[in-house]
Amino acid sequence: MKKSENEIKKFIDEHTKKIKPLFKKYTLAYWEATSFGKEEDYAEYEKLALELEKIYNNKEDYEKVKKFKQEKIEDKLIRRQIDILHNSYLSSQGDIKLIERIVNLSTKIEKKFNTYRAEVDGKKLTDNEIKNILKIELNSEKLKKTWEANKKQGEFVAGEVIELVKLRNELARSLEFKNYYERNLQLGEQKPEEILEIFKELEKLTDTPFKKLKEEMDDFLGKRYKTKKLEPWHYQDLFFQEGPEIFKFDLDKYFYTDVVEKARKFYNEIGLQVDDILKKSDLYEREGKYQHAYCMDIDREGDVRIMENVKNDEKWMETSLHELGHAVYNKYIDMKLPFLLIDSAHTFTTEAIAMLFGRQTKNINFIKRFSDIKLENEHEIREETEKMLKLRQLVFSRWAQVMMHFEKSMYENPEQDLNKLWWNLVKKFQLIDFSRNKPDWASKIHLVSAPVYYHNYLLGELLASQLHAYICRNVLKTNPQEADYSDVRIGKFLVKEVFAPGKRYTWEELIKRATGENLTAKYFSEQFCDN
C-alpha cells in the first residue's frame, strides 16, 4: 500500500471509531422515540442527529477528504469509502446554525405526524382504523368526513413544512447546488436528468394501460357508491397510491391468522433466517407509537429490527414480507466489510428487495402455501391475483409520478400555490379531477422525514421486476407466471449477488453484476404494462 493510501486508511479508521458508537446511539434513540412517542426520546434523537451533523460539518476534515478524493487510489475498498465520505461530508457542510434549525424543525414536524390521530365524530382513529373505514364504508359522507379528518394534519404542519423547504434550499444553495432537490439526488449518486428521463419513459409506458384500468375502476366504484362523480375518498386510500379493491376476490380471508409467523416461515424456508430480527422488533399498535412501518439496522453488526402495527390481513402480510425484505438485506451484508460499506448499495436497491418479496401475497404459490383456508378454483384465483398486482403496480407508478414532480417543483419554487400544484398533478397522473384550496400535500409525512426519496420507490419497483425476470430465467429456470419463491436457491442468489456486497459497488455496478444489464423499465413494462 502506498504512503498516501496508508494516510487515507488511517483517516478512515479514526473516523469510524468516532462515528460508530454515535451511530448506534442515534438509531436507538430514533427507535425509542417512534416506539413510544415520548418527548424526552425525541429530544435525545434530535441531539444525537445534531452531533452527527457536527462531525460531518467539520471543514478541516472535509478539506482532507476532498484532497483524498483527488488521489489515485488503487485499493478499491478505500476508493469507495472515500467517495462515500466525500458525499457524507458535503451533505453536512454549511452554516451549522442553519443545519441545527433544519434538524430542530424537521424533528418537531415529524413528532406531530407520529403522534397525530384523526378525530371523527369525537373519536380518535388510528391509521389502521382510517384505512379500514375507507375500505369498507359505503356512505360517501362518512368517507369524506374520515378522509378530511386525516388531511387536517396537513393544515397543522403546512406552514412549517414550507419553512423547512426554504431552509433546506438555503443550505443547498450555500453549497452551490441549484436547490435541495438536486443536492440530494447528486449526493445519492443519482443524476437529476436521468431520473427525469426514467419517469418520462414510465409515464409513456403506463399512460394507456392506466387510463384503461382507471375507466374500469371508475365504473366499479360508481356503482359501489351510487354516484356519477367520484371524489378522492372513494378510491379506498388516502392518496390513491395502492388502488381500490375492484375485483370480487378477497385476499384478506387467506391471511386472517398470524401474518408475522407466516412471514417468518417463508423467509426461513428460503434460507434467510429472521427469528433474531423478529425477537427485537416492535410489531403491534399502541398509543403514541409511530403508525407506519420501517426497518432499521441499529449498529451494522447484526442488530436489525422492524417496526410495524400488524393486523392479520393481506395488507400487513405484504408489509411484513416487505419490511423483512429490508431486514434480510441488512442482515446478510458481509460483516467483514469496513463499517462505511455495511449498507445497501442504494436506498432503492433495498426497496427493490422489499417490493420483490411484498409482491408474494399475490403469487398463487405463496397463497397456496400459507393460506388459512383451502383453495378452490385455483385458476380463477391466479387470474384475479395477477389482475390485482397489475392494478397495484400501475396505480402506484402514477402516484409516484405525483410525488416526484410535486417535490421537484416544490423545491424549485416553494412560493408557488402548492395546493393548486398538488391537485393539478393528481389530475394529470392519477386522472382524479378534484381541487380544493387546502394543503393536502402536507399530510404526506415523506416530505418531512424522507425528503427527495419517493422516486426511489418507483426505481425499486423497476429493479424488483428486473430481478424477478432474472431469477425466473437463470435461477428457477421457469416461466415468470409460474414462479414459486419458496426455494432456497433464491435466498442463495440474493445473498451472494445483492446483499453481501453491501455498498462496495455503486448501484449501477451492483445491478449490472447481479442481472447482467443496466437498470431498465423493460421488465416492469413486460410484467404490468402490456395490453
FENHUFEN-V786528 format. One record per backbone hydrogen bond with DSSP energy under -0.5 kcal/mol. NH is the residue of the N-H (numbers start at 1). CO is the residue of the C=O. E is the energy in kcal/mol with one decimal. If there is no record, write none. Layout:
NH/CO/E, NH/CO/E
//
This chain:
6/2/-2.1, 7/3/-2.0, 8/4/-2.1, 9/5/-2.8, 10/6/-2.2, 11/7/-1.9, 12/8/-2.5, 13/9/-2.6, 14/10/-2.3, 15/11/-2.5, 16/12/-2.6, 17/13/-2.1, 18/14/-1.4, 19/15/-2.5, 20/16/-2.7, 21/17/-0.6, 22/18/-0.6, 23/19/-2.7, 24/20/-1.7, 25/21/-1.9, 26/22/-2.5, 27/23/-2.5, 28/24/-2.3, 29/25/-2.1, 30/26/-2.0, 31/27/-2.3, 32/28/-2.6, 33/29/-2.5, 34/30/-2.6, 35/31/-1.5, 36/32/-1.9, 37/33/-2.4, 42/38/-1.9, 43/39/-2.2, 44/40/-2.0, 45/41/-2.5, 46/42/-2.5, 47/43/-2.3, 48/44/-2.4, 49/45/-2.2, 50/46/-1.9, 51/47/-1.7, 52/48/-2.2, 53/49/-2.1, 54/50/-2.5, 55/51/-1.7, 56/52/-2.0, 57/53/-1.3, 58/54/-0.6, 58/55/-1.0, 62/58/-2.0, 63/59/-2.2, 64/60/-1.6, 65/61/-2.5, 66/62/-2.5, 67/63/-1.9, 68/64/-2.8, 69/65/-2.4, 70/66/-0.8, 70/67/-0.8, 71/67/-0.6, 71/68/-1.4, 73/71/-1.0, 74/72/-0.6, 76/74/-0.6, 79/75/-2.5, 80/76/-2.4, 81/77/-2.1, 82/78/-2.1, 83/79/-2.0, 84/80/-2.2, 85/81/-2.8, 86/82/-2.7, 87/83/-1.7, 88/84/-2.2, 89/85/-3.0, 90/86/-2.6, 91/87/-2.1, 92/88/-0.7, 92/89/-0.9, 93/90/-1.2, 99/95/-2.2, 100/96/-2.4, 101/97/-1.9, 102/98/-2.0, 103/99/-2.6, 104/100/-2.8, 105/101/-2.4, 106/102/-2.6, 107/103/-2.3, 108/104/-2.1, 109/105/-2.5, 110/106/-2.6, 111/107/-2.2, 112/108/-1.5, 113/109/-2.1, 114/110/-2.7, 115/111/-1.8, 116/112/-0.9, 116/113/-0.8, 118/125/-0.7, 120/123/-2.7, 123/120/-1.8, 125/118/-3.5, 130/126/-2.2, 131/127/-2.7, 132/128/-1.9, 133/129/-2.2, 134/130/-2.5, 135/131/-1.3, 136/132/-2.1, 137/133/-2.6, 140/138/-0.6, 143/139/-2.2, 144/140/-2.6, 145/141/-2.3, 146/142/-2.1, 147/143/-2.7, 148/144/-2.8, 149/145/-1.7, 150/146/-1.8, 151/147/-1.9, 152/148/-1.1, 153/150/-1.3, 154/151/-1.7, 155/151/-0.7, 155/152/-0.5, 156/152/-1.5, 157/153/-1.2, 158/154/-2.0, 161/157/-2.5, 162/158/-2.4, 163/159/-2.0, 164/160/-2.5, 165/161/-2.5, 166/162/-2.1, 167/163/-2.2, 168/164/-2.6, 169/165/-2.3, 170/166/-2.4, 171/167/-2.2, 172/168/-2.4, 173/169/-2.8, 174/170/-1.6, 175/171/-0.7, 175/172/-1.0, 176/173/-1.6, 177/172/-2.3, 183/179/-2.1, 184/180/-2.4, 185/181/-1.8, 186/182/-2.3, 187/183/-2.5, 188/184/-1.2, 189/186/-1.5, 190/185/-2.5, 192/190/-0.5, 194/191/-0.6, 195/191/-2.1, 196/192/-2.3, 197/193/-1.8, 198/194/-2.2, 199/195/-2.2, 200/196/-2.1, 201/197/-2.3, 202/198/-2.5, 203/199/-2.2, 204/200/-2.0, 205/201/-2.4, 206/202/-2.2, 207/203/-1.4, 208/204/-0.6, 210/206/-2.6, 211/207/-2.3, 212/208/-2.3, 213/209/-2.1, 214/210/-3.2, 215/211/-1.9, 216/212/-1.5, 217/213/-2.6, 218/214/-2.9, 219/215/-2.0, 220/216/-2.0, 221/217/-3.2, 222/218/-2.5, 223/219/-1.4, 224/220/-2.2, 225/221/-2.8, 226/222/-0.5, 227/222/-2.0, 230/228/-0.6, 234/231/-2.2, 235/232/-1.4, 236/233/-0.6, 246/244/-1.2, 251/249/-0.7, 253/250/-0.5, 254/251/-1.8, 255/252/-1.7, 262/258/-1.6, 263/259/-2.4, 264/260/-2.5, 265/261/-2.4, 266/262/-2.4, 267/263/-2.3, 268/264/-2.5, 269/265/-2.4, 270/266/-1.0, 270/267/-0.6, 271/268/-1.4, 272/267/-2.6, 273/271/-0.7, 278/274/-2.5, 279/275/-1.9, 280/276/-0.9, 280/277/-0.7, 281/278/-0.9, 282/306/-1.9, 283/281/-0.6, 289/286/-1.6, 290/34/-3.1, 294/307/-1.7, 296/305/-2.8, 298/296/-0.8, 298/303/-2.8, 299/303/-0.5, 304/302/-1.5, 305/296/-2.6, 307/294/-3.3, 308/282/-2.9, 310/283/-3.2, 313/311/-1.7, 317/313/-1.7, 318/314/-2.7, 319/315/-2.4, 320/316/-2.2, 321/317/-2.0, 322/318/-2.6, 323/319/-3.1, 324/320/-2.1, 325/321/-1.3, 326/322/-1.6, 327/323/-2.1, 328/324/-2.8, 329/325/-1.6, 330/326/-2.1, 331/327/-2.8, 332/328/-2.3, 333/330/-1.1, 334/500/-1.6, 337/334/-1.7, 341/338/-2.1, 342/338/-0.5, 342/339/-1.4, 343/341/-1.9, 349/346/-0.8, 350/346/-1.4, 351/347/-1.4, 352/348/-1.9, 353/349/-1.4, 354/350/-2.1, 355/351/-2.7, 356/352/-2.6, 357/353/-2.0, 358/354/-2.2, 359/355/-2.0, 360/357/-1.7, 361/358/-1.3, 362/359/-1.9, 363/360/-2.2, 364/362/-0.6, 366/363/-0.5, 367/363/-2.5, 368/364/-2.5, 369/365/-1.7, 370/366/-2.3, 371/367/-1.6, 372/254/-1.2, 381/377/-2.2, 382/378/-2.5, 383/379/-2.1, 384/380/-2.5, 385/381/-2.8, 386/382/-2.0, 387/383/-1.8, 388/384/-2.4, 389/385/-2.5, 390/386/-2.1, 391/387/-2.6, 392/388/-2.5, 393/389/-2.5, 394/390/-2.6, 395/391/-2.7, 396/392/-2.6, 397/393/-2.4, 398/394/-1.7, 399/395/-2.1, 400/396/-2.9, 401/397/-1.1, 402/398/-1.4, 403/399/-2.0, 404/400/-2.7, 405/401/-2.5, 406/402/-2.4, 407/403/-2.6, 408/404/-2.4, 409/405/-2.2, 410/406/-2.9, 411/407/-2.2, 412/408/-1.4, 413/409/-2.0, 416/413/-1.3, 418/416/-1.5, 421/417/-2.4, 422/418/-2.5, 423/419/-1.7, 424/420/-2.1, 425/421/-2.1, 426/422/-2.1, 427/423/-2.0, 428/424/-2.3, 429/425/-2.8, 430/425/-0.5, 430/426/-2.0, 431/426/-0.6, 431/427/-0.8, 432/426/-1.0, 433/431/-0.6, 434/432/-1.3, 438/436/-1.9, 440/438/-2.3, 442/439/-1.2, 443/440/-1.5, 444/441/-1.5, 445/443/-0.8, 447/444/-1.5, 448/445/-1.9, 449/445/-2.6, 450/446/-1.6, 451/448/-0.5, 453/450/-0.8, 456/453/-2.3, 457/454/-1.5, 458/454/-0.8, 459/455/-2.0, 460/456/-2.3, 461/457/-1.7, 462/458/-2.1, 463/459/-2.4, 464/460/-2.6, 465/461/-2.0, 466/462/-1.9, 467/463/-3.0, 468/464/-2.4, 469/465/-2.3, 470/466/-2.0, 471/467/-3.1, 472/468/-2.5, 473/469/-2.1, 474/470/-3.2, 475/470/-0.6, 475/471/-1.7, 476/471/-3.2, 477/471/-0.7, 478/472/-2.8, 482/479/-2.1, 483/479/-0.5, 483/480/-0.7, 485/483/-0.6, 487/485/-2.3, 490/487/-1.6, 491/487/-0.9, 492/488/-2.2, 493/489/-2.3, 494/490/-2.5, 495/491/-2.4, 496/492/-2.3, 497/493/-2.8, 498/494/-2.1, 499/494/-3.0, 500/495/-2.9, 502/499/-2.1, 503/341/-2.4, 504/501/-2.4, 510/506/-2.5, 511/507/-2.3, 512/508/-2.1, 513/509/-2.6, 514/510/-2.5, 515/511/-2.7, 516/512/-1.9, 517/511/-0.6, 525/521/-2.5, 526/522/-2.4, 527/523/-2.0, 528/524/-2.5, 529/525/-2.3, 530/525/-1.0
//
